[in-house]
Amino acid sequence: MSSPTTPKIAVIGSGPSGCYLAQSLLRAVPSCEITVLDRLASPFGLVRYGVATDHQHTKAITRQFDRLFQHEAVRFAGGIEVGRDVSLAQLRELFDAVVIATGLTADRELGIPGAELPGVIGAGAITRALNAHPDEGARLPQLGSDVVVIGGGNVALDVLRFLVKDRDAYEGSDIADELLDSYLEAPAARVTLVSRSAAADFKGDPQMLKELAALPRAAYASPDPVDPGPDAQLDRAAAGRVAAISEMIAASRPRFDGPEVTLRFGLTPLRVLGEHRVEGVEFTAGDQVVVVPATAVVTAIGFAARKDHALAALTASGAETGRIEPGLYRTGWAKRGPRGAIPENRACAKEVADEIAADLADGSLPASPSTLGFEGLPAEVRDRAIGYEQWLRLDEHERSVAPSGRVRHKLPDHDRMIAIARGA
Ligand SMILES: Cc1cc2nc3c(=O)[nH]c(=O)nc-3n(C[C@H](O)[C@H](O)[C@H](O)COP(=O)(O)OP(=O)(O)OC[C@H]3O[C@@H](n4cnc5c(N)ncnc54)[C@H](O)[C@@H]3O)c2cc1C
């Protein structure tokens, strides 16, 4: 039950960092009342809209977050965008503390000549589209026959897996089938995955490489050295990567009639070639220049704040503390920059929850009797906010209309999501 001295805390963003933060706050400040706002009607951020649709075991973390939203002191307020429906200043007046947990959604720019040509596509746009994110309008950008993927991290591997996988391999996923089908009507014939690092220093998870190696479709090759030799000092992960890549490109591996995948290591992109649209990419490899023809270039080189995001100026990359000032904090990718898997946001959230608890305890953040929290928001905002029970209705709907072999059918139309959540 709320009392005048109950600290009221607003968390902007219901991705893993916002959810972990709310969990940690319940422990660090047991008397608090938390409102988790999200611009979308659905919670969970990139767990729903980034994590690959065929990695449902990773998406299962939402069960833990479901328990969070069932807690009486936690409220979900979906469909409310801070900076559009309510301002940060308003939230700061109504809540004792506000925490920015908005993640970073813009694909980092390639920053080389030609990068603005049509056909240069951010990996985030593709992974969002396959996850039916309402911002992508249920469309997959045209990729064509020769796709170059630039980047060597897990997101690049998610994109590669999509490019080489056939329909049957999506059993149990929540992929946007219309987009999958449109891609498989004319799938890429050749894919080149280009990493700046050597194979051993490639950032991708060895497990993800093993998963690719086990897929019965693509044919893999690499003209670059993969194994640095017996004298190289490789840690376990690097040794795992080298082993998995060596297995993928082994001459003994059965050949399949899917896309021909070339893995390139130690190449730095120099410029994107093309007059009206992408035609290729020029890379440097030591003192050599390598040109790879391309109908599309997918950049998987990290994420950044969207320039038009209302809170962009308050996000940081690698900030040491979550505290911007007493009463205003940030956590997750909005604090640390676009690095780290879901579990890393948990430790980050705990630290920030402890900072808030410390500020409340030492008096630098007095819980004010005049803060009203969610109840103080304008009536039209409160009425519009999608509550957790309404999300459960939408969740149930998505599961109930899932086609055979899919765990859910996500609606790409946000207005429709809201209508269903409201029971319309
Ligand atoms: C393509 C991709 C695949 C990934 N795959 C994996 C994986 O398989 N395994 C793994 O462990 N990690 C994976 N990650 C990393 C993981 O998703 C991140 O570590 C994590 O999501 C970061 O959490 P966050 O809460 O900081 O941001 P996000 O998950 O981005 O959540 C931010 C939330 O804030 C909301 N929001 C933004 N702006 C506003 C606003 N103005 N008002 C209200 N709400 C707002 C958004 O709608 C969103 O719900 C992946 C990341 C990407 C990009």
The ligand as a Gaussian input file, in Angstrom:
#p B3LYP/6-31G(d) Opt

LIG

0 1
 C       19.674000      -8.168000     -32.769000
 C       20.063000      -8.473000     -31.358000
 C       20.106000      -9.800000     -30.927000
 C       20.477000     -10.086000     -29.623000
 N       20.503000     -11.397000     -29.221000
 C       20.835000     -11.700000     -27.953000
 C       20.835000     -13.053000     -27.529000
 O       20.526000     -13.981000     -28.293000
 N       21.182000     -13.306000     -26.236000
 C       21.508000     -12.316000     -25.353000
 O       21.795000     -12.591000     -24.184000
 N       21.523000     -11.004000     -25.735000
 C       21.187000     -10.685000     -27.013000
 N       21.206000      -9.375000     -27.417000
 C       21.592000      -8.339000     -26.438000
 C       20.403000      -7.952000     -25.530000
 O       19.258000      -7.837000     -26.319000
 C       20.724000      -6.657000     -24.779000
 O       21.768000      -6.916000     -23.853000
 C       19.535000      -6.113000     -23.977000
 O       18.320000      -6.170000     -24.694000
 C       19.754000      -4.655000     -23.557000
 O       18.690000      -4.339000     -22.700000
 P       18.101000      -2.886000     -22.501000
 O       16.966000      -3.077000     -21.558000
 O       19.201000      -1.970000     -22.111000
 O       17.572000      -2.408000     -23.935000
 P       16.344000      -2.912000     -24.818000
 O       16.199000      -4.392000     -24.766000
 O       16.535000      -2.286000     -26.150000
 O       15.047000      -2.285000     -24.125000
 C       14.758000      -0.906000     -24.217000
 C       13.267000      -0.685000     -24.076000
 O       13.025000       0.727000     -23.949000
 C       11.880000       1.078000     -24.714000
 N       11.980000       2.497000     -25.041000
 C       12.894000       3.089000     -25.840000
 N       12.680000       4.416000     -25.896000
 C       11.601000       4.690000     -25.110000
 C       10.903000       5.888000     -24.772000
 N       11.258000       7.092000     -25.229000
 N        9.827000       5.786000     -23.952000
 C        9.431000       4.572000     -23.456000
 N       10.073000       3.417000     -23.756000
 C       11.148000       3.472000     -24.557000
 C       11.949000       0.154000     -25.922000
 O       10.677000       0.005000     -26.561000
 C       12.452000      -1.147000     -25.284000
 O       11.371000      -1.956000     -24.861000
 C       20.831000      -9.047000     -28.724000
 C       20.802000      -7.724000     -29.144000
 C       20.417000      -7.439000     -30.460000
 C       20.393000      -6.004000     -30.899000

